[in-house]
Amino acid sequence: MPVAVKQLTPGQMTQNDFVAEAKLLHRLRHRHLVLLLGVCTVSEPIYIIMELLPNGALNSYLQSENGRQLAFHVLIHFSTQVGLFSRAAVIR
C-alpha cells in the first residue's frame, strides 16, 4: 500500500506537538480526511504514517494545472472543510 510519511524535522515543531497531531489524527475519522495508519515513536526520528492521496498534498494539487481549473464553489467548499478541521484541532 502506498503511504505518505511525515517526519519530525528539528525546528519544525516540538516533539510534543508532533505527537499531539498524531493523537488528533487518530481520533478523527471521516471519509474526507486522510487516514492515519501508524506512528513510529520508539526512537528518533519520529514518523507519522498516513494514507497516500491519489492527487498528492492539497496545497500541491491546488497549484497544479488541474487545481487551477477548479470552480470557485469547489474552492470555497475546500476552505470550509479546512476551517472545520482547524476548529476541531483547537477544541481537542
Backbone as numpy.savetxt, mean C-alpha at the origin, in Angstrom:
# Nx Ny Nz CAx CAy CAz Cx Cy Cz
3.66 -17.24 -6.89 2.81 -16.06 -6.89 3.70 -14.82 -6.89
3.52 -13.94 -7.83 4.29 -12.69 -7.82 3.88 -11.82 -6.62
4.85 -11.23 -5.97 4.58 -10.39 -4.80 5.32 -9.06 -4.90
4.86 -8.11 -4.09 5.56 -6.84 -3.92 6.18 -6.88 -2.53
7.41 -6.41 -2.42 8.11 -6.41 -1.14 8.50 -4.99 -0.79
8.09 -4.57 0.40 8.48 -3.25 0.90 9.51 -3.47 2.00
10.64 -2.83 1.88 11.73 -2.98 2.85 11.86 -1.71 3.65
12.06 -1.86 4.96 12.31 -0.71 5.81 13.68 -0.14 5.45
13.66 1.09 4.99 14.89 1.78 4.60 15.25 2.78 5.69
16.50 2.78 6.18 16.88 3.76 7.20 16.57 5.18 6.75
15.96 5.96 7.63 15.61 7.33 7.32 14.22 7.48 6.72
13.64 6.38 6.23 12.32 6.42 5.63 11.24 6.55 6.71
11.30 5.69 7.69 10.39 5.71 8.84 11.02 4.87 9.94
10.47 4.98 11.13 11.02 4.18 12.23 10.55 2.74 12.12
11.25 1.86 12.80 10.86 0.45 12.81 9.48 0.30 13.42
9.17 1.05 14.47 7.85 0.98 15.09 6.75 1.40 14.12
6.99 2.47 13.35 6.01 2.92 12.37 5.82 1.89 11.26
6.90 1.25 10.85 6.85 0.23 9.81 6.01 -0.96 10.28
6.25 -1.40 11.50 5.49 -2.52 12.06 4.03 -2.11 12.26
3.78 -0.87 12.68 2.40 -0.38 12.84 1.67 -0.40 11.50
2.37 -0.04 10.42 1.76 -0.10 9.08 1.38 -1.53 8.73
2.26 -2.47 9.04 1.98 -3.89 8.77 0.77 -4.36 9.58
0.69 -3.94 10.84 -0.46 -4.33 11.67 -1.76 -3.76 11.12
-1.71 -2.52 10.65 -2.90 -1.90 10.06 -3.31 -2.66 8.80
-2.36 -2.96 7.93 -2.67 -3.71 6.71 -3.25 -5.08 7.04
-2.78 -5.68 8.13 -3.28 -6.99 8.56 -4.76 -6.92 8.94
-5.16 -5.82 9.57 -6.55 -5.67 10.02 -7.49 -5.26 8.89
-6.99 -4.58 7.88 -7.84 -4.09 6.79 -7.98 -5.15 5.71
-9.20 -5.58 5.48 -9.48 -6.56 4.44 -10.60 -6.01 3.56
-10.29 -5.79 2.30 -11.30 -5.30 1.37 -10.83 -5.65 -0.03
-11.78 -5.90 -0.92 -11.41 -6.30 -2.28 -10.68 -5.20 -3.04
-10.76 -3.94 -2.57 -10.08 -2.84 -3.25 -8.76 -2.46 -2.56
-8.34 -3.22 -1.58 -7.08 -2.94 -0.90 -6.07 -4.03 -1.19
-4.82 -3.67 -1.22 -3.74 -4.63 -1.43 -3.75 -5.62 -0.26
-3.61 -6.89 -0.58 -3.62 -7.94 0.44 -2.24 -8.12 1.05
-2.18 -8.05 2.36 -0.93 -8.32 3.09 -0.74 -9.83 3.13
0.41 -10.29 2.67 0.70 -11.72 2.66 1.60 -12.14 3.81
2.47 -11.24 4.28 3.35 -11.60 5.37 4.27 -10.46 5.75
4.91 -10.64 6.90 5.87 -9.67 7.41 7.08 -10.44 7.93
8.27 -10.00 7.57 9.50 -10.62 8.04 10.16 -9.65 9.02
10.16 -10.02 10.31 10.71 -9.14 11.34 11.76 -9.82 12.21
12.17 -11.03 11.86 13.09 -11.79 12.69 14.44 -11.08 12.81
14.93 -10.57 11.69 16.19 -9.84 11.69 16.10 -8.74 10.65
17.01 -7.79 10.73 17.00 -6.70 9.76 17.64 -7.16 8.46
17.20 -6.69 7.33 16.14 -5.71 7.13 14.76 -6.32 7.34
13.80 -5.47 7.66 12.42 -5.88 7.88 11.66 -5.69 6.57
10.79 -6.66 6.25 10.04 -6.63 5.00 8.55 -6.77 5.26
7.75 -6.13 4.40 6.32 -6.37 4.31 6.09 -6.97 2.92
5.41 -8.13 2.88 5.15 -8.80 1.61 3.67 -8.66 1.30
3.36 -8.11 0.11 1.98 -7.86 -0.29 1.74 -8.45 -1.68
0.47 -8.56 -2.02 0.15 -9.02 -3.38 0.68 -8.00 -4.39
1.04 -8.47 -5.54 1.51 -7.60 -6.60 0.33 -7.26 -7.49
0.06 -5.98 -7.65 -1.06 -5.54 -8.46 -0.69 -5.60 -9.94
-1.66 -5.95 -10.80 -1.34 -6.12 -12.22 -0.82 -4.85 -12.89
-1.26 -3.68 -12.44 -0.80 -2.43 -13.04 0.28 -1.73 -12.22
0.80 -2.40 -11.21 1.85 -1.82 -10.39 1.31 -0.81 -9.37
2.19 0.01 -8.84 1.82 1.00 -7.84 0.89 2.04 -8.45
-0.07 2.51 -7.66 -1.05 3.47 -8.14 -0.40 4.74 -8.67
0.58 5.27 -7.93 1.21 6.52 -8.38 1.92 6.34 -9.72
2.54 5.20 -9.94 3.19 4.93 -11.24 2.16 4.76 -12.34
1.08 4.07 -12.02 0.02 3.85 -13.01 -0.61 5.18 -13.44
-0.87 6.06 -12.48 -1.49 7.35 -12.81 -0.61 8.20 -13.70
0.70 8.00 -13.64 1.63 8.76 -14.47 1.88 8.09 -15.83
1.37 6.87 -16.00 1.56 6.16 -17.26 0.58 6.67 -18.31
0.75 6.21 -19.54 -0.15 6.60 -20.63 -1.59 6.21 -20.31
-1.80 4.99 -19.82 -3.15 4.55 -19.47 -3.74 5.39 -18.34
-2.93 5.69 -17.35 -3.40 6.48 -16.22 -3.79 7.89 -16.60
-3.05 8.47 -17.54 -3.35 9.84 -17.98 -4.63 9.91 -18.80
-5.15 8.76 -19.24 -6.38 8.74 -20.03 -7.62 8.47 -19.18
-7.44 8.30 -17.86 -8.59 8.04 -17.00 -9.53 9.24 -16.95
-10.81 8.95 -16.88 -11.82 10.01 -16.79 -11.72 10.70 -15.43
-12.13 11.95 -15.39 -12.05 12.75 -14.17 -12.82 12.09 -13.01
-14.01 11.55 -13.29 -14.80 10.93 -12.21 -14.09 9.71 -11.62
-13.30 9.01 -12.43 -12.54 7.86 -11.92 -11.43 8.36 -10.98
-10.76 9.43 -11.36 -9.71 10.01 -10.50 -10.30 10.50 -9.18
-11.48 11.10 -9.23 -12.15 11.54 -8.00 -12.47 10.34 -7.13
-12.94 9.26 -7.74 -13.24 8.05 -6.98 -11.97 7.51 -6.31
-10.86 7.46 -7.04 -9.59 7.03 -6.46 -9.23 7.88 -5.25
-9.36 9.19 -5.40 -8.96 10.10 -4.32 -9.83 9.92 -3.09
-11.12 9.64 -3.27 -11.97 9.42 -2.09 -11.59 8.12 -1.39
-11.20 7.10 -2.16 -10.79 5.84 -1.56 -9.49 6.01 -0.77
-8.55 6.77 -1.30 -7.30 7.03 -0.59 -7.59 7.80 0.69
-8.51 8.75 0.62 -8.90 9.52 1.80 -9.51 8.63 2.88
-10.34 7.67 2.47 -10.94 6.76 3.44 -9.88 5.90 4.10
-8.90 5.42 3.31 -7.82 4.61 3.86 -6.99 5.43 4.84
-6.72 6.69 4.50 -5.92 7.55 5.39 -6.64 7.76 6.71
-7.96 7.96 6.67 -8.72 8.14 7.90 -8.71 6.85 8.73
-8.79 5.70 8.08 -8.73 4.44 8.81 -7.40 4.28 9.52
-6.32 4.73 8.89 -5.00 4.65 9.49 -4.91 5.55 10.73
-5.55 6.69 10.69 -5.51 7.61 11.82 -6.37 7.09 12.96
-7.49 6.46 12.65 -8.43 5.99 13.67 -7.86 4.82 14.45
-7.09 3.99 13.81 -6.60 2.75 14.42 -6.40 2.92 15.87
